[in-house]
């Protein structure tokens, strides 16, 4: 059995209530977008080297020459955004004579 509750609010109280609900929703949405941003898939330097069939030293050279997209350093390990690397691999498969990103 449902019960109905009748509440009387002043205009000021209603505005305050709406404002609080909107702030809560915005906070929730911004928190969700931050969590989504954290879910970037990373790939290690060794895995990138395997994908291209080169050594880790070559990957380091490509990083220095800015041939690869920006890397992410965590502690002493180097990672790349997986989606960016996959895009380069696909481009290279389409046109193998091109030197990666140049």
ABEGO torsion letter per residue (X at the ends): XBBBBBBBBBAAAAAAAAAAAAAAAAAAAAAAAAAAAAABBBBBAAAAAAAAGBBAAAAAAAAAAGABBBBBBBEABBBBBAAAAAAAAAAAAABAABBEAX
